[in-house]
Amino acid sequence: MLSLEPLEDGRRTRLLHRETFRGALVPVLFDHTRVERSFEAMNDAIKDRAERRATVSSRP
């Protein structure tokens, strides 16, 4: 689940990212460290893209 929460009257935004893994094989196959790194990379990419768009849209 991804959700965006406006902060400071819309000047900032908080990205909330949550996943739930279920099933019999999760304890055997789930690599928490790898998944965490992948989520962090995705969140960083979303942040970079949003900040680039904000910079472009704030130019005169």
N, CA, C and O atoms as a Tripos MOL2 file, in Angstrom:
@<TRIPOS>MOLECULE
protein
  240   239    60     0     0
PROTEIN
NO_CHARGES

@<TRIPOS>ATOM
      1 N           0.8360   -1.1600    0.0000 N.3       1 MET1
      2 CA          0.0000    0.0000    0.0000 C.3       1 MET1
      3 C           0.8880    1.2330    0.0000 C.2       1 MET1
      4 O           1.8500    1.3210    0.7630 O.2       1 MET1
      5 N           0.5650    2.1570   -0.8400 N.am      2 LEU2
      6 CA          1.2330    3.4560   -0.8670 C.3       2 LEU2
      7 C           0.1870    4.5210   -0.6000 C.2       2 LEU2
      8 O          -0.9200    4.4710   -1.1360 O.2       2 LEU2
      9 N           0.5490    5.4840    0.2330 N.am      3 SER3
     10 CA         -0.3450    6.6200    0.4140 C.3       3 SER3
     11 C           0.4980    7.8710    0.6270 C.2       3 SER3
     12 O           1.6120    7.8070    1.1460 O.2       3 SER3
     13 N          -0.0520    8.9980    0.2200 N.am      4 LEU4
     14 CA          0.6090   10.2870    0.3620 C.3       4 LEU4
     15 C          -0.1810   11.1230    1.3490 C.2       4 LEU4
     16 O          -1.4060   11.2110    1.2660 O.2       4 LEU4
     17 N           0.5250   11.7330    2.2790 N.am      5 GLU5
     18 CA         -0.1110   12.5410    3.3170 C.3       5 GLU5
     19 C           0.4580   13.9600    3.2520 C.2       5 GLU5
     20 O           1.6540   14.1480    3.4710 O.2       5 GLU5
     21 N          -0.3760   14.9590    2.9550 N.am      6 PRO6
     22 CA          0.1360   16.3380    2.8810 C.3       6 PRO6
     23 C           0.5370   16.8400    4.2670 C.2       6 PRO6
     24 O          -0.1280   16.5550    5.2630 O.2       6 PRO6
     25 N           1.6290   17.5860    4.3100 N.am      7 LEU7
     26 CA          2.1280   18.1930    5.5340 C.3       7 LEU7
     27 C           2.3660   19.6770    5.2990 C.2       7 LEU7
     28 O           2.5770   20.1030    4.1630 O.2       7 LEU7
     29 N           2.3330   20.4520    6.3530 N.am      8 GLU8
     30 CA          2.6630   21.8780    6.2880 C.3       8 GLU8
     31 C           1.8790   22.5880    5.1810 C.2       8 GLU8
     32 O           2.4610   23.2620    4.3320 O.2       8 GLU8
     33 N           0.5650   22.4300    5.2000 N.am      9 ASP9
     34 CA         -0.3120   23.0790    4.2160 C.3       9 ASP9
     35 C           0.0650   22.7410    2.7750 C.2       9 ASP9
     36 O          -0.0520   23.5790    1.8800 O.2       9 ASP9
     37 N           0.5160   21.5070    2.5600 N.am     10 GLY10
     38 CA          0.8290   21.0640    1.2060 C.3      10 GLY10
     39 C           2.2340   21.3790    0.7330 C.2      10 GLY10
     40 O           2.5850   21.0640   -0.4040 O.2      10 GLY10
     41 N           3.0450   21.9930    1.5810 N.am     11 ARG11
     42 CA          4.4230   22.3100    1.1720 C.3      11 ARG11
     43 C           5.3150   21.0750    1.2110 C.2      11 ARG11
     44 O           6.3550   21.0380    0.5530 O.2      11 ARG11
     45 N           4.9130   20.0660    1.9770 N.am     12 ARG12
     46 CA          5.6570   18.8120    2.0710 C.3      12 ARG12
     47 C           4.6620   17.6640    2.0090 C.2      12 ARG12
     48 O           3.4630   17.8460    2.2190 O.2      12 ARG12
     49 N           5.1810   16.4850    1.7170 N.am     13 THR13
     50 CA          4.3310   15.3010    1.6320 C.3      13 THR13
     51 C           5.0440   14.1220    2.2860 C.2      13 THR13
     52 O           6.2510   13.9420    2.1220 O.2      13 THR13
     53 N           4.2930   13.3330    3.0190 N.am     14 ARG14
     54 CA          4.8390   12.1120    3.6090 C.3      14 ARG14
     55 C           4.3540   10.9250    2.7880 C.2      14 ARG14
     56 O           3.1610   10.7910    2.5150 O.2      14 ARG14
     57 N           5.2880   10.0690    2.4000 N.am     15 LEU15
     58 CA          4.9810    8.8320    1.6880 C.3      15 LEU15
     59 C           4.9280    7.7060    2.7150 C.2      15 LEU15
     60 O           5.8980    7.4610    3.4330 O.2      15 LEU15
     61 N           3.8030    7.0340    2.7780 N.am     16 LEU16
     62 CA          3.6570    5.8670    3.6410 C.3      16 LEU16
     63 C           3.6110    4.6350    2.7480 C.2      16 LEU16
     64 O           2.8200    4.5620    1.8080 O.2      16 LEU16
     65 N           4.4680    3.6740    3.0530 N.am     17 HIS17
     66 CA          4.5960    2.4760    2.2260 C.3      17 HIS17
     67 C           4.5280    1.2680    3.1530 C.2      17 HIS17
     68 O           5.3130    1.1410    4.0920 O.2      17 HIS17
     69 N           3.5790    0.3890    2.8730 N.am     18 ARG18
     70 CA          3.3790   -0.7840    3.7280 C.3      18 ARG18
     71 C           3.0590   -1.9920    2.8540 C.2      18 ARG18
     72 O           2.3140   -1.8860    1.8790 O.2      18 ARG18
     73 N           3.6180   -3.1150    3.2040 N.am     19 GLU19
     74 CA          3.3440   -4.3700    2.4970 C.3      19 GLU19
     75 C           3.0510   -5.4640    3.5190 C.2      19 GLU19
     76 O           3.5940   -5.4580    4.6240 O.2      19 GLU19
     77 N           2.1960   -6.3920    3.1440 N.am     20 THR20
     78 CA          1.9110   -7.5550    3.9760 C.3      20 THR20
     79 C           2.1780   -8.8030    3.1490 C.2      20 THR20
     80 O           1.6420   -8.9640    2.0530 O.2      20 THR20
     81 N           3.0070   -9.6750    3.6830 N.am     21 PHE21
     82 CA          3.3320  -10.9150    3.0020 C.3      21 PHE21
     83 C           2.7070  -12.0620    3.7770 C.2      21 PHE21
     84 O           2.8770  -12.1700    4.9920 O.2      21 PHE21
     85 N           1.9850  -12.9190    3.0660 N.am     22 ARG22
     86 CA          1.3090  -14.0440    3.7030 C.3      22 ARG22
     87 C           1.5460  -15.3170    2.8990 C.2      22 ARG22
     88 O           1.8370  -15.2780    1.7040 O.2      22 ARG22
     89 N           1.4160  -16.4180    3.5750 N.am     23 GLY23
     90 CA          1.5020  -17.7040    2.8990 C.3      23 GLY23
     91 C           2.4430  -18.6550    3.6060 C.2      23 GLY23
     92 O           3.2620  -18.2540    4.4330 O.2      23 GLY23
     93 N           2.3110  -19.9110    3.2650 N.am     24 ALA24
     94 CA          3.0900  -20.9520    3.9210 C.3      24 ALA24
     95 C           4.5850  -20.8460    3.6420 C.2      24 ALA24
     96 O           5.4010  -21.2140    4.4870 O.2      24 ALA24
     97 N           4.9490  -20.3460    2.4650 N.am     25 LEU25
     98 CA          6.3630  -20.2900    2.1010 C.3      25 LEU25
     99 C           7.0560  -18.9930    2.4870 C.2      25 LEU25
    100 O           8.2700  -18.8720    2.3240 O.2      25 LEU25
    101 N           6.3170  -18.0330    2.9900 N.am     26 VAL26
    102 CA          6.9300  -16.7550    3.3690 C.3      26 VAL26
    103 C           8.0790  -16.9530    4.3640 C.2      26 VAL26
    104 O           9.1520  -16.3870    4.1570 O.2      26 VAL26
    105 N           7.8960  -17.7310    5.4340 N.am     27 PRO27
    106 CA          9.0160  -17.8960    6.3720 C.3      27 PRO27
    107 C          10.2540  -18.5380    5.7460 C.2      27 PRO27
    108 O          11.3730  -18.3180    6.2080 O.2      27 PRO27
    109 N          10.0500  -19.3220    4.7070 N.am     28 VAL28
    110 CA         11.1640  -20.0230    4.0660 C.3      28 VAL28
    111 C          11.8290  -19.1640    2.9980 C.2      28 VAL28
    112 O          13.0570  -19.1340    2.9070 O.2      28 VAL28
    113 N          11.0380  -18.4670    2.1940 N.am     29 LEU29
    114 CA         11.5640  -17.7560    1.0290 C.3      29 LEU29
    115 C          11.7660  -16.2570    1.2220 C.2      29 LEU29
    116 O          12.4730  -15.6260    0.4380 O.2      29 LEU29
    117 N          11.1690  -15.6930    2.2300 N.am     30 PHE30
    118 CA         11.1970  -14.2430    2.4170 C.3      30 PHE30
    119 C          12.5760  -13.7890    2.8740 C.2      30 PHE30
    120 O          13.0920  -14.2610    3.8860 O.2      30 PHE30
    121 N          13.1620  -12.8740    2.1230 N.am     31 ASP31
    122 CA         14.4660  -12.2820    2.4630 C.3      31 ASP31
    123 C          14.2220  -10.8390    2.8940 C.2      31 ASP31
    124 O          14.1830   -9.9350    2.0590 O.2      31 ASP31
    125 N          14.0600  -10.6280    4.1860 N.am     32 HIS32
    126 CA         13.6930   -9.3200    4.7260 C.3      32 HIS32
    127 C          14.6850   -8.2370    4.3110 C.2      32 HIS32
    128 O          14.2700   -7.1400    3.9350 O.2      32 HIS32
    129 N          15.9660   -8.5150    4.3690 N.am     33 THR33
    130 CA         16.9860   -7.5180    4.0360 C.3      33 THR33
    131 C          16.8770   -7.0950    2.5760 C.2      33 THR33
    132 O          16.9470   -5.9050    2.2680 O.2      33 THR33
    133 N          16.7080   -8.0450    1.6900 N.am     34 ARG34
    134 CA         16.5950   -7.7310    0.2570 C.3      34 ARG34
    135 C          15.3310   -6.9170   -0.0280 C.2      34 ARG34
    136 O          15.3710   -5.9450   -0.7810 O.2      34 ARG34
    137 N          14.2260   -7.3130    0.5690 N.am     35 VAL35
    138 CA         12.9600   -6.5920    0.3670 C.3      35 VAL35
    139 C          13.0730   -5.1750    0.9200 C.2      35 VAL35
    140 O          12.6270   -4.2240    0.2780 O.2      35 VAL35
    141 N          13.6550   -5.0270    2.0840 N.am     36 GLU36
    142 CA         13.8260   -3.6990    2.6970 C.3      36 GLU36
    143 C          14.6670   -2.7960    1.7960 C.2      36 GLU36
    144 O          14.3180   -1.6340    1.5850 O.2      36 GLU36
    145 N          15.7590   -3.3170    1.2710 N.am     37 ARG37
    146 CA         16.6160   -2.5200    0.3580 C.3      37 ARG37
    147 C          15.8420   -2.1230   -0.8950 C.2      37 ARG37
    148 O          15.9570   -0.9910   -1.3650 O.2      37 ARG37
    149 N          15.0620   -3.0400   -1.4300 N.am     38 SER38
    150 CA         14.2810   -2.7380   -2.6340 C.3      38 SER38
    151 C          13.2380   -1.6530   -2.3590 C.2      38 SER38
    152 O          13.0510   -0.7520   -3.1770 O.2      38 SER38
    153 N          12.5670   -1.7370   -1.2240 N.am     39 PHE39
    154 CA         11.5750   -0.7210   -0.8700 C.3      39 PHE39
    155 C          12.2370    0.6340   -0.6640 C.2      39 PHE39
    156 O          11.7130    1.6580   -1.1020 O.2      39 PHE39
    157 N          13.3780    0.6410   -0.0040 N.am     40 GLU40
    158 CA         14.0910    1.9060    0.2060 C.3      40 GLU40
    159 C          14.5140    2.5170   -1.1280 C.2      40 GLU40
    160 O          14.4130    3.7310   -1.3100 O.2      40 GLU40
    161 N          14.9830    1.6970   -2.0560 N.am     41 ALA41
    162 CA         15.3800    2.1910   -3.3750 C.3      41 ALA41
    163 C          14.1790    2.7640   -4.1200 C.2      41 ALA41
    164 O          14.2810    3.8190   -4.7470 O.2      41 ALA41
    165 N          13.0390    2.0710   -4.0540 N.am     42 MET42
    166 CA         11.8380    2.5670   -4.7130 C.3      42 MET42
    167 C          11.3790    3.8770   -4.0860 C.2      42 MET42
    168 O          11.0300    4.8150   -4.8040 O.2      42 MET42
    169 N          11.3760    3.9550   -2.7590 N.am     43 ASN43
    170 CA         10.9530    5.1760   -2.0840 C.3      43 ASN43
    171 C          11.8910    6.3420   -2.4060 C.2      43 ASN43
    172 O          11.4320    7.4690   -2.5900 O.2      43 ASN43
    173 N          13.1910    6.0800   -2.4750 N.am     44 ASP44
    174 CA         14.1520    7.1250   -2.8450 C.3      44 ASP44
    175 C          13.8980    7.6140   -4.2700 C.2      44 ASP44
    176 O          13.9790    8.8120   -4.5420 O.2      44 ASP44
    177 N          13.5890    6.6870   -5.1810 N.am     45 ALA45
    178 CA         13.3080    7.0670   -6.5690 C.3      45 ALA45
    179 C          12.0380    7.9230   -6.6510 C.2      45 ALA45
    180 O          11.9970    8.8940   -7.4060 O.2      45 ALA45
    181 N          11.0140    7.5730   -5.8880 N.am     46 ILE46
    182 CA          9.7830    8.3650   -5.8580 C.3      46 ILE46
    183 C          10.0860    9.7580   -5.3250 C.2      46 ILE46
    184 O           9.6080   10.7500   -5.8760 O.2      46 ILE46
    185 N          10.8750    9.8410   -4.2590 N.am     47 LYS47
    186 CA         11.2470   11.1280   -3.6580 C.3      47 LYS47
    187 C          12.0070   11.9880   -4.6750 C.2      47 LYS47
    188 O          11.6940   13.1650   -4.8500 O.2      47 LYS47
    189 N          13.0000   11.4020   -5.3390 N.am     48 ASP48
    190 CA         13.7900   12.1470   -6.3250 C.3      48 ASP48
    191 C          12.9100   12.6710   -7.4530 C.2      48 ASP48
    192 O          13.0410   13.8230   -7.8660 O.2      48 ASP48
    193 N          12.0260   11.8320   -7.9430 N.am     49 ARG49
    194 CA         11.1440   12.2560   -9.0350 C.3      49 ARG49
    195 C          10.2100   13.3890   -8.5890 C.2      49 ARG49
    196 O          10.0110   14.3630   -9.3160 O.2      49 ARG49
    197 N           9.6500   13.2510   -7.4050 N.am     50 ALA50
    198 CA          8.7490   14.2950   -6.8960 C.3      50 ALA50
    199 C           9.4890   15.6090   -6.7000 C.2      50 ALA50
    200 O           8.9670   16.6750   -7.0290 O.2      50 ALA50
    201 N          10.7040   15.5360   -6.1660 N.am     51 GLU51
    202 CA         11.4720   16.7610   -5.9450 C.3      51 GLU51
    203 C          11.8780   17.4130   -7.2640 C.2      51 GLU51
    204 O          11.8830   18.6390   -7.3640 O.2      51 GLU51
    205 N          12.2160   16.6190   -8.2700 N.am     52 ARG52
    206 CA         12.5380   17.1920   -9.5960 C.3      52 ARG52
    207 C          11.3150   17.8830  -10.1890 C.2      52 ARG52
    208 O          11.4220   18.9730  -10.7530 O.2      52 ARG52
    209 N          10.1590   17.2480  -10.0600 N.am     53 ARG53
    210 CA          8.9280   17.8540  -10.5930 C.3      53 ARG53
    211 C           8.5870   19.1400   -9.8570 C.2      53 ARG53
    212 O           8.1450   20.1090  -10.4740 O.2      53 ARG53
    213 N           8.7900   19.1560   -8.5380 N.am     54 ALA54
    214 CA          8.5010   20.3540   -7.7590 C.3      54 ALA54
    215 C           9.4330   21.4870   -8.1550 C.2      54 ALA54
    216 O           9.0130   22.6430   -8.2050 O.2      54 ALA54
    217 N          10.7010   21.1710   -8.4400 N.am     55 THR55
    218 CA         11.6700   22.1880   -8.8520 C.3      55 THR55
    219 C          11.2710   22.7740  -10.2120 C.2      55 THR55
    220 O          11.3160   23.9890  -10.4070 O.2      55 THR55
    221 N          10.8860   21.9110  -11.1380 N.am     56 VAL56
    222 CA         10.5010   22.3750  -12.4710 C.3      56 VAL56
    223 C           9.2330   23.2180  -12.3950 C.2      56 VAL56
    224 O           9.1430   24.2490  -13.0610 O.2      56 VAL56
    225 N           8.2620   22.8040  -11.6070 N.am     57 SER57
    226 CA          6.9990   23.5390  -11.5580 C.3      57 SER57
    227 C           7.1080   24.8510  -10.7860 C.2      57 SER57
    228 O           6.2300   25.7040  -10.9150 O.2      57 SER57
    229 N           8.1530   25.0350   -9.9910 N.am     58 SER58
    230 CA          8.2910   26.2740   -9.2340 C.3      58 SER58
    231 C           9.1130   27.3240   -9.9770 C.2      58 SER58
    232 O           9.2710   28.4410   -9.4850 O.2      58 SER58
    233 N           9.6310   26.9870  -11.1380 N.am     59 ARG59
    234 CA         10.3770   27.9630  -11.9410 C.3      59 ARG59
    235 C           9.4270   28.9640  -12.5780 C.2      59 ARG59
    236 O           8.3060   28.6190  -12.9500 O.2      59 ARG59
    237 N           9.8910   30.2250  -12.7040 N.am     60 PRO60
    238 CA          9.0150   31.2600  -13.3260 C.3      60 PRO60
    239 C           8.7780   31.0400  -14.7960 C.2      60 PRO60
    240 O           8.0720   31.8240  -15.4320 O.2      60 PRO60
@<TRIPOS>BOND
     1     1     2 1
     2     2     3 1
     3     3     4 2
     4     3     5 am
     5     5     6 1
     6     6     7 1
     7     7     8 2
     8     7     9 am
     9     9    10 1
    10    10    11 1
    11    11    12 2
    12    11    13 am
    13    13    14 1
    14    14    15 1
    15    15    16 2
    16    15    17 am
    17    17    18 1
    18    18    19 1
    19    19    20 2
    20    19    21 am
    21    21    22 1
    22    22    23 1
    23    23    24 2
    24    23    25 am
    25    25    26 1
    26    26    27 1
    27    27    28 2
    28    27    29 am
    29    29    30 1
    30    30    31 1
    31    31    32 2
    32    31    33 am
    33    33    34 1
    34    34    35 1
    35    35    36 2
    36    35    37 am
    37    37    38 1
    38    38    39 1
    39    39    40 2
    40    39    41 am
    41    41    42 1
    42    42    43 1
    43    43    44 2
    44    43    45 am
    45    45    46 1
    46    46    47 1
    47    47    48 2
    48    47    49 am
    49    49    50 1
    50    50    51 1
    51    51    52 2
    52    51    53 am
    53    53    54 1
    54    54    55 1
    55    55    56 2
    56    55    57 am
    57    57    58 1
    58    58    59 1
    59    59    60 2
    60    59    61 am
    61    61    62 1
    62    62    63 1
    63    63    64 2
    64    63    65 am
    65    65    66 1
    66    66    67 1
    67    67    68 2
    68    67    69 am
    69    69    70 1
    70    70    71 1
    71    71    72 2
    72    71    73 am
    73    73    74 1
    74    74    75 1
    75    75    76 2
    76    75    77 am
    77    77    78 1
    78    78    79 1
    79    79    80 2
    80    79    81 am
    81    81    82 1
    82    82    83 1
    83    83    84 2
    84    83    85 am
    85    85    86 1
    86    86    87 1
    87    87    88 2
    88    87    89 am
    89    89    90 1
    90    90    91 1
    91    91    92 2
    92    91    93 am
    93    93    94 1
    94    94    95 1
    95    95    96 2
    96    95    97 am
    97    97    98 1
    98    98    99 1
    99    99   100 2
   100    99   101 am
   101   101   102 1
   102   102   103 1
   103   103   104 2
   104   103   105 am
   105   105   106 1
   106   106   107 1
   107   107   108 2
   108   107   109 am
   109   109   110 1
   110   110   111 1
   111   111   112 2
   112   111   113 am
   113   113   114 1
   114   114   115 1
   115   115   116 2
   116   115   117 am
   117   117   118 1
   118   118   119 1
   119   119   120 2
   120   119   121 am
   121   121   122 1
   122   122   123 1
   123   123   124 2
   124   123   125 am
   125   125   126 1
   126   126   127 1
   127   127   128 2
   128   127   129 am
   129   129   130 1
   130   130   131 1
   131   131   132 2
   132   131   133 am
   133   133   134 1
   134   134   135 1
   135   135   136 2
   136   135   137 am
   137   137   138 1
   138   138   139 1
   139   139   140 2
   140   139   141 am
   141   141   142 1
   142   142   143 1
   143   143   144 2
   144   143   145 am
   145   145   146 1
   146   146   147 1
   147   147   148 2
   148   147   149 am
   149   149   150 1
   150   150   151 1
   151   151   152 2
   152   151   153 am
   153   153   154 1
   154   154   155 1
   155   155   156 2
   156   155   157 am
   157   157   158 1
   158   158   159 1
   159   159   160 2
   160   159   161 am
   161   161   162 1
   162   162   163 1
   163   163   164 2
   164   163   165 am
   165   165   166 1
   166   166   167 1
   167   167   168 2
   168   167   169 am
   169   169   170 1
   170   170   171 1
   171   171   172 2
   172   171   173 am
   173   173   174 1
   174   174   175 1
   175   175   176 2
   176   175   177 am
   177   177   178 1
   178   178   179 1
   179   179   180 2
   180   179   181 am
   181   181   182 1
   182   182   183 1
   183   183   184 2
   184   183   185 am
   185   185   186 1
   186   186   187 1
   187   187   188 2
   188   187   189 am
   189   189   190 1
   190   190   191 1
   191   191   192 2
   192   191   193 am
   193   193   194 1
   194   194   195 1
   195   195   196 2
   196   195   197 am
   197   197   198 1
   198   198   199 1
   199   199   200 2
   200   199   201 am
   201   201   202 1
   202   202   203 1
   203   203   204 2
   204   203   205 am
   205   205   206 1
   206   206   207 1
   207   207   208 2
   208   207   209 am
   209   209   210 1
   210   210   211 1
   211   211   212 2
   212   211   213 am
   213   213   214 1
   214   214   215 1
   215   215   216 2
   216   215   217 am
   217   217   218 1
   218   218   219 1
   219   219   220 2
   220   219   221 am
   221   221   222 1
   222   222   223 1
   223   223   224 2
   224   223   225 am
   225   225   226 1
   226   226   227 1
   227   227   228 2
   228   227   229 am
   229   229   230 1
   230   230   231 1
   231   231   232 2
   232   231   233 am
   233   233   234 1
   234   234   235 1
   235   235   236 2
   236   235   237 am
   237   237   238 1
   238   238   239 1
   239   239   240 2
@<TRIPOS>SUBSTRUCTURE
     1 MET1         2 RESIDUE 1 A MET
     2 LEU2         6 RESIDUE 1 A LEU
     3 SER3        10 RESIDUE 1 A SER
     4 LEU4        14 RESIDUE 1 A LEU
     5 GLU5        18 RESIDUE 1 A GLU
     6 PRO6        22 RESIDUE 1 A PRO
     7 LEU7        26 RESIDUE 1 A LEU
     8 GLU8        30 RESIDUE 1 A GLU
     9 ASP9        34 RESIDUE 1 A ASP
    10 GLY10       38 RESIDUE 1 A GLY
    11 ARG11       42 RESIDUE 1 A ARG
    12 ARG12       46 RESIDUE 1 A ARG
    13 THR13       50 RESIDUE 1 A THR
    14 ARG14       54 RESIDUE 1 A ARG
    15 LEU15       58 RESIDUE 1 A LEU
    16 LEU16       62 RESIDUE 1 A LEU
    17 HIS17       66 RESIDUE 1 A HIS
    18 ARG18       70 RESIDUE 1 A ARG
    19 GLU19       74 RESIDUE 1 A GLU
    20 THR20       78 RESIDUE 1 A THR
    21 PHE21       82 RESIDUE 1 A PHE
    22 ARG22       86 RESIDUE 1 A ARG
    23 GLY23       90 RESIDUE 1 A GLY
    24 ALA24       94 RESIDUE 1 A ALA
    25 LEU25       98 RESIDUE 1 A LEU
    26 VAL26      102 RESIDUE 1 A VAL
    27 PRO27      106 RESIDUE 1 A PRO
    28 VAL28      110 RESIDUE 1 A VAL
    29 LEU29      114 RESIDUE 1 A LEU
    30 PHE30      118 RESIDUE 1 A PHE
    31 ASP31      122 RESIDUE 1 A ASP
    32 HIS32      126 RESIDUE 1 A HIS
    33 THR33      130 RESIDUE 1 A THR
    34 ARG34      134 RESIDUE 1 A ARG
    35 VAL35      138 RESIDUE 1 A VAL
    36 GLU36      142 RESIDUE 1 A GLU
    37 ARG37      146 RESIDUE 1 A ARG
    38 SER38      150 RESIDUE 1 A SER
    39 PHE39      154 RESIDUE 1 A PHE
    40 GLU40      158 RESIDUE 1 A GLU
    41 ALA41      162 RESIDUE 1 A ALA
    42 MET42      166 RESIDUE 1 A MET
    43 ASN43      170 RESIDUE 1 A ASN
    44 ASP44      174 RESIDUE 1 A ASP
    45 ALA45      178 RESIDUE 1 A ALA
    46 ILE46      182 RESIDUE 1 A ILE
    47 LYS47      186 RESIDUE 1 A LYS
    48 ASP48      190 RESIDUE 1 A ASP
    49 ARG49      194 RESIDUE 1 A ARG
    50 ALA50      198 RESIDUE 1 A ALA
    51 GLU51      202 RESIDUE 1 A GLU
    52 ARG52      206 RESIDUE 1 A ARG
    53 ARG53      210 RESIDUE 1 A ARG
    54 ALA54      214 RESIDUE 1 A ALA
    55 THR55      218 RESIDUE 1 A THR
    56 VAL56      222 RESIDUE 1 A VAL
    57 SER57      226 RESIDUE 1 A SER
    58 SER58      230 RESIDUE 1 A SER
    59 ARG59      234 RESIDUE 1 A ARG
    60 PRO60      238 RESIDUE 1 A PRO
